[in-house]
């Protein structure tokens, strides 16, 4: 069966999303382990109200503005457009989350998205294994597919000197932050502003991915794909909209993830703020992007919850 291609993942005649080996990735594993160990050991020893406040503020800023808006909706999906100076700031904040550099984030997202769009895919891409095995796989390993697709990043991003620098130094980008925190708050601010923040961000990202691909509220379904997305409505606020993953599977190019009334999407609010300031344009919404083949509405919202994209019938598109 021929594999489906996506924008950056070009499938060939032999491309396969199933056959491959899970391998331990030393840099990724050691980085994750170091951050978690420091957080678990030094976190309780250095806890203070001001350190926790620094942790909360930096986590909210890097996850919302950096990861959700800058890396995910902007760099990966191009759901809206902003001036380059502002794009650099948001992607830099996303790099500070501590998951990867710009190219690494694009690849990690796109290979998973490509695999999930096939009829079947490897268990790692589907989060199909047990809780603890999936945790180890996602945060310490990767799949080496025997016949992977060809990964091609658009020239505008691949040749960008700022992004190339961030990609080469993404782990080291925590150092300026650590020095600044130490200057203003000492060791406790460094522990909570770097180690605890990165640990919580990495673990939280995996947790949302684990549960949002297994079960939850489902408004939309996509036929003939290996993995469905689900909404984790209780976590919309703390994930800045990223937990509405069923909505994202339905409309991956949409800048808005919380589509129904009550689905709080702080990342979308920030994009709307940029638009009001004249800094964001070309914002994509469900009604303005091509609908995925096989997309079906499986649970109609209430009348007062109608939002862009709900003009789709409950039958196959």
C-alpha beads as a LAMMPS data file, in Angstrom:
LAMMPS data file: protein, C-alpha beads

317 atoms
316 bonds

1 atom types
1 bond types

-500.0 500.0 xlo xhi
-500.0 500.0 ylo yhi
-500.0 500.0 zlo zhi

Masses

1 110.0

Atoms # bond

1 1 1 0.000 0.000 0.000
2 1 1 1.462 3.362 -1.056
3 1 1 2.334 5.716 1.804
4 1 1 0.771 9.161 1.998
5 1 1 3.094 12.166 1.676
6 1 1 2.835 15.383 3.665
7 1 1 4.307 18.806 2.985
8 1 1 7.776 18.076 4.385
9 1 1 7.691 14.264 4.498
10 1 1 7.945 12.951 0.944
11 1 1 7.016 9.275 0.775
12 1 1 8.645 7.009 -1.789
13 1 1 7.459 3.667 -3.195
14 1 1 8.982 1.768 -0.261
15 1 1 8.248 4.240 2.551
16 1 1 6.758 2.500 5.565
17 1 1 5.584 3.899 8.928
18 1 1 5.574 0.556 10.744
19 1 1 8.794 -1.379 10.238
20 1 1 11.614 -0.010 12.350
21 1 1 13.517 -0.301 15.614
22 1 1 13.191 1.778 18.762
23 1 1 16.691 2.978 19.669
24 1 1 18.033 4.807 22.688
25 1 1 19.079 8.368 21.782
26 1 1 21.922 9.256 24.155
27 1 1 21.895 13.102 23.926
28 1 1 18.112 13.260 24.290
29 1 1 18.058 10.762 27.151
30 1 1 20.963 12.283 29.079
31 1 1 19.531 15.793 28.690
32 1 1 16.097 14.713 29.929
33 1 1 17.526 12.641 32.779
34 1 1 19.846 15.429 33.932
35 1 1 17.037 17.967 34.094
36 1 1 14.668 15.626 35.929
37 1 1 17.306 14.498 38.452
38 1 1 18.330 18.079 39.254
39 1 1 14.670 19.066 39.601
40 1 1 13.839 16.151 41.902
41 1 1 16.943 16.515 44.087
42 1 1 17.542 20.264 44.178
43 1 1 13.955 21.439 43.708
44 1 1 12.735 20.591 47.236
45 1 1 15.980 21.934 48.740
46 1 1 15.683 25.343 47.082
47 1 1 11.946 25.906 47.058
48 1 1 10.689 29.395 47.874
49 1 1 7.728 31.527 46.888
50 1 1 9.790 33.700 44.575
51 1 1 11.442 30.679 42.920
52 1 1 8.056 29.070 42.266
53 1 1 6.782 32.366 40.853
54 1 1 9.766 32.522 38.484
55 1 1 9.053 28.930 37.444
56 1 1 5.374 29.668 36.777
57 1 1 6.014 32.852 34.797
58 1 1 8.811 31.400 32.663
59 1 1 6.917 28.163 32.027
60 1 1 3.807 30.039 30.922
61 1 1 5.848 32.322 28.659
62 1 1 7.973 29.649 27.006
63 1 1 5.179 27.086 26.600
64 1 1 2.450 29.485 25.450
65 1 1 4.274 32.131 23.437
66 1 1 7.250 29.927 22.554
67 1 1 6.109 26.356 22.026
68 1 1 2.399 26.623 21.262
69 1 1 2.371 29.877 19.281
70 1 1 5.943 30.220 18.007
71 1 1 7.070 26.662 17.308
72 1 1 3.784 24.841 16.711
73 1 1 1.256 27.191 15.138
74 1 1 3.747 29.508 13.418
75 1 1 6.951 27.680 12.471
76 1 1 5.472 24.224 11.892
77 1 1 2.000 24.987 10.522
78 1 1 2.322 28.593 9.290
79 1 1 -1.146 29.315 10.652
80 1 1 -0.479 33.067 10.573
81 1 1 2.213 35.531 9.585
82 1 1 4.165 38.058 11.672
83 1 1 7.282 40.220 11.152
84 1 1 10.538 38.233 11.199
85 1 1 11.889 39.995 14.287
86 1 1 8.843 38.814 16.233
87 1 1 8.996 35.334 14.714
88 1 1 12.595 35.032 15.909
89 1 1 11.580 36.028 19.453
90 1 1 8.744 33.499 19.626
91 1 1 10.817 30.656 18.181
92 1 1 13.653 31.516 20.571
93 1 1 11.203 31.259 23.470
94 1 1 10.140 27.905 22.055
95 1 1 13.751 26.770 21.995
96 1 1 14.013 27.660 25.699
97 1 1 11.355 25.021 26.441
98 1 1 14.230 22.548 26.126
99 1 1 12.785 19.981 23.712
100 1 1 14.862 20.678 20.608
101 1 1 15.951 23.373 18.203
102 1 1 13.764 24.678 15.371
103 1 1 14.703 21.933 12.887
104 1 1 14.480 19.219 15.513
105 1 1 11.011 20.378 16.549
106 1 1 9.815 20.439 12.944
107 1 1 11.177 16.951 12.309
108 1 1 9.786 15.453 15.533
109 1 1 6.351 16.887 14.777
110 1 1 6.293 16.045 11.080
111 1 1 7.533 12.440 11.290
112 1 1 4.876 11.703 13.912
113 1 1 2.206 13.509 11.896
114 1 1 3.243 11.659 8.734
115 1 1 3.137 8.279 10.481
116 1 1 -0.244 8.950 12.082
117 1 1 -1.737 9.826 8.676
118 1 1 -0.959 6.369 7.287
119 1 1 -3.380 3.456 7.669
120 1 1 -1.027 1.839 10.204
121 1 1 2.052 3.103 12.024
122 1 1 4.624 2.083 14.624
123 1 1 3.437 1.910 18.239
124 1 1 5.787 4.731 19.281
125 1 1 4.126 7.177 16.894
126 1 1 0.688 6.076 18.124
127 1 1 1.476 6.177 21.889
128 1 1 0.033 2.669 21.901
129 1 1 2.227 1.013 24.528
130 1 1 1.766 1.045 28.320
131 1 1 2.134 4.255 30.318
132 1 1 5.713 3.710 31.534
133 1 1 6.993 2.148 28.324
134 1 1 5.588 5.037 26.325
135 1 1 7.239 7.490 28.738
136 1 1 10.618 5.854 28.202
137 1 1 10.190 5.637 24.453
138 1 1 9.037 9.225 24.001
139 1 1 11.541 10.947 26.297
140 1 1 14.601 8.748 25.768
141 1 1 14.278 7.005 22.404
142 1 1 13.289 7.346 18.757
143 1 1 12.177 5.063 15.939
144 1 1 14.644 4.252 13.181
145 1 1 12.324 3.323 10.334
146 1 1 13.723 0.905 7.800
147 1 1 12.163 2.875 4.952
148 1 1 11.506 6.448 6.147
149 1 1 10.144 9.274 4.012
150 1 1 12.479 12.010 2.766
151 1 1 12.435 15.011 5.101
152 1 1 12.668 18.374 3.324
153 1 1 12.459 21.690 5.197
154 1 1 11.485 24.708 3.110
155 1 1 14.474 26.835 2.045
156 1 1 13.264 29.913 3.902
157 1 1 13.675 28.076 7.202
158 1 1 16.521 25.690 6.345
159 1 1 18.837 28.504 5.216
160 1 1 17.938 30.982 7.933
161 1 1 21.095 31.826 9.895
162 1 1 19.222 32.494 13.132
163 1 1 17.452 29.147 13.003
164 1 1 20.659 27.331 12.086
165 1 1 22.358 28.921 15.103
166 1 1 19.501 27.982 17.451
167 1 1 19.507 24.428 16.109
168 1 1 23.240 24.029 16.737
169 1 1 23.104 25.529 20.237
170 1 1 19.619 24.758 21.557
171 1 1 20.826 23.048 24.762
172 1 1 23.286 25.869 25.446
173 1 1 20.494 28.446 25.215
174 1 1 19.615 27.581 28.826
175 1 1 22.976 29.036 29.949
176 1 1 22.221 32.760 29.382
177 1 1 18.890 32.210 31.122
178 1 1 20.635 30.488 34.036
179 1 1 23.183 33.303 34.406
180 1 1 20.453 35.925 34.384
181 1 1 18.405 34.017 36.979
182 1 1 21.465 33.524 39.185
183 1 1 22.262 37.238 39.063
184 1 1 18.790 38.200 40.254
185 1 1 17.767 35.304 42.483
186 1 1 20.648 32.960 43.144
187 1 1 20.722 29.173 42.939
188 1 1 17.027 28.666 43.756
189 1 1 15.959 30.709 40.736
190 1 1 18.303 28.717 38.502
191 1 1 16.965 25.382 39.758
192 1 1 13.318 26.356 39.428
193 1 1 13.696 28.594 36.379
194 1 1 15.689 26.072 34.366
195 1 1 15.727 22.481 35.677
196 1 1 12.224 22.324 37.151
197 1 1 10.746 24.301 34.260
198 1 1 12.348 22.152 31.559
199 1 1 11.480 18.915 33.414
200 1 1 7.832 19.875 33.809
201 1 1 7.649 21.042 30.185
202 1 1 9.140 17.815 28.792
203 1 1 7.032 15.577 31.006
204 1 1 3.872 17.587 30.416
205 1 1 4.374 17.525 26.653
206 1 1 4.646 13.735 26.732
207 1 1 1.625 13.346 29.031
208 1 1 -0.634 15.389 26.749
209 1 1 0.611 13.484 23.707
210 1 1 0.094 10.147 25.461
211 1 1 -3.502 10.721 26.538
212 1 1 -4.619 12.908 23.608
213 1 1 -3.909 10.046 21.196
214 1 1 -5.642 7.357 23.250
215 1 1 -9.012 8.588 24.523
216 1 1 -11.008 11.660 25.447
217 1 1 -13.748 13.846 24.038
218 1 1 -13.995 13.488 20.272
219 1 1 -15.883 15.924 18.069
220 1 1 -14.059 15.017 14.876
221 1 1 -12.867 11.783 13.307
222 1 1 -10.635 11.180 10.295
223 1 1 -11.226 8.014 8.278
224 1 1 -8.471 5.644 7.176
225 1 1 -5.706 6.905 9.459
226 1 1 -3.654 5.061 12.068
227 1 1 -4.257 7.469 14.954
228 1 1 -7.133 9.707 16.026
229 1 1 -6.816 12.839 18.151
230 1 1 -8.893 13.564 21.254
231 1 1 -9.644 16.689 23.274
232 1 1 -8.546 16.776 26.917
233 1 1 -10.882 19.582 27.888
234 1 1 -9.850 19.827 31.538
235 1 1 -6.308 20.736 30.585
236 1 1 -6.989 23.447 28.019
237 1 1 -5.982 26.289 30.324
238 1 1 -2.677 24.861 31.589
239 1 1 -1.652 23.685 28.104
240 1 1 -2.581 27.026 26.490
241 1 1 -4.930 25.248 24.065
242 1 1 -2.647 22.376 23.059
243 1 1 -4.808 19.743 24.785
244 1 1 -7.597 20.265 22.231
245 1 1 -5.784 17.753 20.092
246 1 1 -8.841 16.318 18.409
247 1 1 -9.559 19.763 17.005
248 1 1 -5.947 19.992 15.853
249 1 1 -6.095 16.632 14.061
250 1 1 -9.228 17.859 12.279
251 1 1 -7.779 21.250 11.293
252 1 1 -3.972 21.119 11.635
253 1 1 -3.452 24.450 9.849
254 1 1 -5.871 26.368 12.070
255 1 1 -4.348 28.999 14.353
256 1 1 -7.228 28.396 16.741
257 1 1 -7.238 25.102 18.665
258 1 1 -10.116 25.717 21.073
259 1 1 -13.068 25.741 18.675
260 1 1 -16.093 25.368 20.932
261 1 1 -17.468 27.637 23.608
262 1 1 -15.671 26.873 26.859
263 1 1 -12.507 25.588 25.179
264 1 1 -10.041 28.105 26.598
265 1 1 -7.162 28.654 24.177
266 1 1 -4.721 31.233 25.508
267 1 1 -2.443 30.759 22.521
268 1 1 -5.292 31.874 20.261
269 1 1 -5.974 34.857 22.486
270 1 1 -2.350 35.915 22.102
271 1 1 -2.554 35.615 18.295
272 1 1 -5.702 37.754 18.324
273 1 1 -3.869 40.326 20.440
274 1 1 -1.096 40.437 17.848
275 1 1 -3.711 40.924 15.140
276 1 1 -5.261 43.861 16.992
277 1 1 -1.822 45.444 17.246
278 1 1 -1.330 45.043 13.507
279 1 1 1.405 42.422 13.978
280 1 1 -0.395 39.255 12.794
281 1 1 -2.040 38.657 9.444
282 1 1 -3.167 35.810 7.219
283 1 1 -4.663 33.982 10.191
284 1 1 -5.990 30.576 9.174
285 1 1 -9.168 29.101 10.651
286 1 1 -11.149 25.917 9.924
287 1 1 -13.346 27.680 7.369
288 1 1 -10.365 29.058 5.450
289 1 1 -8.214 25.931 5.075
290 1 1 -8.737 22.777 2.967
291 1 1 -10.508 20.081 4.955
292 1 1 -8.732 16.786 5.476
293 1 1 -9.908 13.897 3.351
294 1 1 -12.079 11.601 5.431
295 1 1 -12.890 14.252 8.047
296 1 1 -16.213 13.577 9.809
297 1 1 -18.141 15.423 12.484
298 1 1 -19.029 12.737 15.020
299 1 1 -20.435 14.825 17.890
300 1 1 -22.325 17.960 16.968
301 1 1 -21.825 20.945 19.293
302 1 1 -24.785 22.676 20.860
303 1 1 -26.321 25.553 18.931
304 1 1 -24.636 28.178 21.116
305 1 1 -21.256 26.501 20.499
306 1 1 -21.150 26.830 16.730
307 1 1 -17.744 28.045 15.577
308 1 1 -15.769 28.177 12.313
309 1 1 -15.503 24.766 10.696
310 1 1 -18.748 23.305 11.995
311 1 1 -20.428 23.606 8.628
312 1 1 -19.172 20.099 7.888
313 1 1 -21.822 17.417 7.904
314 1 1 -21.542 14.214 9.882
315 1 1 -20.816 12.286 6.708
316 1 1 -17.481 11.679 5.090
317 1 1 -15.997 14.757 3.388

Bonds

1 1 1 2
2 1 2 3
3 1 3 4
4 1 4 5
5 1 5 6
6 1 6 7
7 1 7 8
8 1 8 9
9 1 9 10
10 1 10 11
11 1 11 12
12 1 12 13
13 1 13 14
14 1 14 15
15 1 15 16
16 1 16 17
17 1 17 18
18 1 18 19
19 1 19 20
20 1 20 21
21 1 21 22
22 1 22 23
23 1 23 24
24 1 24 25
25 1 25 26
26 1 26 27
27 1 27 28
28 1 28 29
29 1 29 30
30 1 30 31
31 1 31 32
32 1 32 33
33 1 33 34
34 1 34 35
35 1 35 36
36 1 36 37
37 1 37 38
38 1 38 39
39 1 39 40
40 1 40 41
41 1 41 42
42 1 42 43
43 1 43 44
44 1 44 45
45 1 45 46
46 1 46 47
47 1 47 48
48 1 48 49
49 1 49 50
50 1 50 51
51 1 51 52
52 1 52 53
53 1 53 54
54 1 54 55
55 1 55 56
56 1 56 57
57 1 57 58
58 1 58 59
59 1 59 60
60 1 60 61
61 1 61 62
62 1 62 63
63 1 63 64
64 1 64 65
65 1 65 66
66 1 66 67
67 1 67 68
68 1 68 69
69 1 69 70
70 1 70 71
71 1 71 72
72 1 72 73
73 1 73 74
74 1 74 75
75 1 75 76
76 1 76 77
77 1 77 78
78 1 78 79
79 1 79 80
80 1 80 81
81 1 81 82
82 1 82 83
83 1 83 84
84 1 84 85
85 1 85 86
86 1 86 87
87 1 87 88
88 1 88 89
89 1 89 90
90 1 90 91
91 1 91 92
92 1 92 93
93 1 93 94
94 1 94 95
95 1 95 96
96 1 96 97
97 1 97 98
98 1 98 99
99 1 99 100
100 1 100 101
101 1 101 102
102 1 102 103
103 1 103 104
104 1 104 105
105 1 105 106
106 1 106 107
107 1 107 108
108 1 108 109
109 1 109 110
110 1 110 111
111 1 111 112
112 1 112 113
113 1 113 114
114 1 114 115
115 1 115 116
116 1 116 117
117 1 117 118
118 1 118 119
119 1 119 120
120 1 120 121
121 1 121 122
122 1 122 123
123 1 123 124
124 1 124 125
125 1 125 126
126 1 126 127
127 1 127 128
128 1 128 129
129 1 129 130
130 1 130 131
131 1 131 132
132 1 132 133
133 1 133 134
134 1 134 135
135 1 135 136
136 1 136 137
137 1 137 138
138 1 138 139
139 1 139 140
140 1 140 141
141 1 141 142
142 1 142 143
143 1 143 144
144 1 144 145
145 1 145 146
146 1 146 147
147 1 147 148
148 1 148 149
149 1 149 150
150 1 150 151
151 1 151 152
152 1 152 153
153 1 153 154
154 1 154 155
155 1 155 156
156 1 156 157
157 1 157 158
158 1 158 159
159 1 159 160
160 1 160 161
161 1 161 162
162 1 162 163
163 1 163 164
164 1 164 165
165 1 165 166
166 1 166 167
167 1 167 168
168 1 168 169
169 1 169 170
170 1 170 171
171 1 171 172
172 1 172 173
173 1 173 174
174 1 174 175
175 1 175 176
176 1 176 177
177 1 177 178
178 1 178 179
179 1 179 180
180 1 180 181
181 1 181 182
182 1 182 183
183 1 183 184
184 1 184 185
185 1 185 186
186 1 186 187
187 1 187 188
188 1 188 189
189 1 189 190
190 1 190 191
191 1 191 192
192 1 192 193
193 1 193 194
194 1 194 195
195 1 195 196
196 1 196 197
197 1 197 198
198 1 198 199
199 1 199 200
200 1 200 201
201 1 201 202
202 1 202 203
203 1 203 204
204 1 204 205
205 1 205 206
206 1 206 207
207 1 207 208
208 1 208 209
209 1 209 210
210 1 210 211
211 1 211 212
212 1 212 213
213 1 213 214
214 1 214 215
215 1 215 216
216 1 216 217
217 1 217 218
218 1 218 219
219 1 219 220
220 1 220 221
221 1 221 222
222 1 222 223
223 1 223 224
224 1 224 225
225 1 225 226
226 1 226 227
227 1 227 228
228 1 228 229
229 1 229 230
230 1 230 231
231 1 231 232
232 1 232 233
233 1 233 234
234 1 234 235
235 1 235 236
236 1 236 237
237 1 237 238
238 1 238 239
239 1 239 240
240 1 240 241
241 1 241 242
242 1 242 243
243 1 243 244
244 1 244 245
245 1 245 246
246 1 246 247
247 1 247 248
248 1 248 249
249 1 249 250
250 1 250 251
251 1 251 252
252 1 252 253
253 1 253 254
254 1 254 255
255 1 255 256
256 1 256 257
257 1 257 258
258 1 258 259
259 1 259 260
260 1 260 261
261 1 261 262
262 1 262 263
263 1 263 264
264 1 264 265
265 1 265 266
266 1 266 267
267 1 267 268
268 1 268 269
269 1 269 270
270 1 270 271
271 1 271 272
272 1 272 273
273 1 273 274
274 1 274 275
275 1 275 276
276 1 276 277
277 1 277 278
278 1 278 279
279 1 279 280
280 1 280 281
281 1 281 282
282 1 282 283
283 1 283 284
284 1 284 285
285 1 285 286
286 1 286 287
287 1 287 288
288 1 288 289
289 1 289 290
290 1 290 291
291 1 291 292
292 1 292 293
293 1 293 294
294 1 294 295
295 1 295 296
296 1 296 297
297 1 297 298
298 1 298 299
299 1 299 300
300 1 300 301
301 1 301 302
302 1 302 303
303 1 303 304
304 1 304 305
305 1 305 306
306 1 306 307
307 1 307 308
308 1 308 309
309 1 309 310
310 1 310 311
311 1 311 312
312 1 312 313
313 1 313 314
314 1 314 315
315 1 315 316
316 1 316 317
